[in-house]
Amino acid sequence: MRTRYVRGRVRALSALCTALLVGSMLAGCGGDGDSGSGDGKVTLNLGLFGTFGFEEAGLYAEYQQTHPNIKIVQHDTEREEDYWRTVQTRLAGGGGIDDIQGIEVGRIADVVKNQADKWMDLNSLGLSAGNAEYLPWKSKAATTGDGKVLGAGTDTGPMAICYRTDLFQAAGLPTDREELARRWSTWEGYVELGRQFQAKAPKKTHYLDSVTGLYNAIIGQQAVSYYDEAGKPIYDTNPVVKHAWDLATQAADAKMSAALQQFQSDWNQAFAADGFASISCPAWMIGFIKTQAGDAGKGKWDVAPGPGGTGNWGGSYLAIPKGGKHHKEAAELVGWLTAPEQQAKMFRKQGNFPSKAGAIESIKATTDAYFNGAPIGGIFSAAAERMPVQITGVRHNDIKENISTALTSVEAQGVKPDDAWKQARDAVKNALAG
């Protein structure tokens, strides 16, 4: 997937986009303005990245059954970076913009601050009532200073820790989720527990999968990280960022990480091969673990509240480009897909955690037998409700990517943390200047 930290769900590359990627970097993977299916129906084209889960959960089929005049066609791109470049080209007049486009959470600040003239105000399309149902931090991110709402939130990624009870037990650590939550109530406590695990760890097993995952989990629960409220980059002066870096590099130095690159094949295989015993775990990771660990993993995995009790990794929006052909019909579909009833279905079927309060309330009692009956609805609900409104700047993803790359050099290549931090700062500076 790389979408390493993009959305993190299981990425399923469509056959159409695969073929086109080989020849032309997605030049024709969108709807190309198609407005009809030849049978009098309105064709709504959705441009998405990764797997949003709507189709897999049966929502398109359900909507088309109750709206026989609508035909839904999804265009799915695996890598969010490729997808977003194509969207930018089309917004600039390249043609082929879809009726509905997905926007990753790390892009929404750029859309709100620099692209408001390219997207429809959802309030003007009759969706204002639904806006009030969102968690405050979810809706605020998609709202301009003058009140235009440019994106309807789909899911969120509230954080916990998923862990292997059998591997913890083998290393002499407790396995009770409440006790562990107390032991790692802070990230320092989580790292310290990792030192204890590694001292008695089963052969070839590590405490966590990747220090970049650890780092991004810490950043993901901060109100202020890479930008201040005025929109000024502060990645190199914010003590929160350096603290997250220091904890991650301590974990790397202590060899408690399996040094895996998230969403690559060896990382996927490690879920079933005892490669690591814990992972920073947003709600969508529940379904991913089930897929990768398979039936053999049932009862071995559990879920506990994570350090700080909150945090967010992932989550997206649906937006309607002004260049689309069917604004009214698109808005009706967006409103339906993001309604509390559909968000609750998505959580139960796909593990995508809701962004609307009503949906969250309806799934709070959800438990998961695969994870030893863990109260996942309650754990993730508490994390989502405690989440502060985050400040994200227009180049948030670029900063995160360059720092993550530098962390990988510490973990996998043995670069000294201080040298890697300087490399990270220089790389970000160059990226922002470009």
C-alpha positions, 0 to 999 in steps of 0.5 A: 500500500505504500500509502505508508501513512496515507490511509493504511487500509488494504490497497487493492489496485484495479486491473484497469489502473494497473494497465494504465500505470505501466504506460502513462501514469494514470493518464486515463484512469478517471471518468473522462467526463462520461455522463451516461451509461447508454440506458438513460442512467446517470453515471457517477464516477468516483475517483478514489485511492487504495480501498475505501471499502464502499464497494466491498461493503456492498454500499454501491449495490444498495444505493443503486437498488434504491436509485435505479437511475444511478450507475456508480463507477469507481476508479481506484488507484493504489498509491495515493501519491500517484492518484493525487498528482493525476487529480491536480493535473485534471483540476488544472484543466487536463480533463477527466475529473470524476464527479466525486474525488477522495481526499486524504487527510494529509491533503485537506489543508492544501485543498482548503487553503489553496484550492477552494475555487476548484471544489464545490461548497457542500453547504450549497448542495444541501449537505449542511445538516450532515456537517454538524454530525461530525467530530469537531476535529474532522469537520473543521479540517475541511472548512474554509475561513468563510465557512465553505465545507469542501469535503465530507468525512468518511472514516477516521483512524483512532489509535490503540495498540494491537499486540500478540498475547502469546509472544508477550507471555513468552517474553514474561510480560503481562497480557491483560489489556487493562494492565498493559494500558497502565504500563504504557500510559505514556510512550516512554512506558511503551518503549521501556516495556519494549526493552523488557520484551527484547531482553527475553523475546522469542528468537527472531521476534521483535517488540514492534514492526517499525520505528517510523510507525512508532514515530508517526503514532506519537505525532498523530496525537498532537494538536500542533506538530509540523505547522503552527496556527499561523501556517508557519512550518515548525517541524525543526523547532517544535519540541514535540517533533524532536521528542517523537524522533528521540523515542523512535531512535531509542527504539531503533538503537535498542533493536526492538524493531523488526525494521520492516517497511510498512505495507511492503510484502515482508511486513505483510508476511510478518503478521503471520510469521511472529515477526513482531509482537506489537504495533501502533494500531488504528481502527482500520488495522483490525481488518488488515491484521485478520487478512494477513495473520489469517485464521491461525492468528485468531485468539493470539492478537488483542487490543489495548488503549494506546499511550495517551489514550488517543491519536489518529492515523488515516481518514479521508474525505469525499469532495465534489470538483466544480468541473464534475458534470453531476453536482446534484446527484453526486452530492446525494450519493456523498451524503448517503455514503457518509451518513451515520447508518452507512458509517456504522455498516462500514465499521462492522464490515470493513473496520473503517471507524466512523467520523460522525457522532451518531455512528460512533454511539451505535458501535461503542459496544462492538467486540471482536472475537478474533482479538480475544473479545476485545471491546474495540468499539469502546477503545476506538471510540474513546480515542476518537472522542479525546482527539484534539483538533489538529493543525495540518499545513499544506505540505504536511505529508511532504514533511512527514515523508522526509522525516520517515525516510531519515528514520528508516536510515537509522533503523535499517542502515545504522545512520547515527540519529543526530546525522539522520536528524540533520538529513531530515531537516535538510530534506524537508527544507529542500522539499518545501522550497521546491 
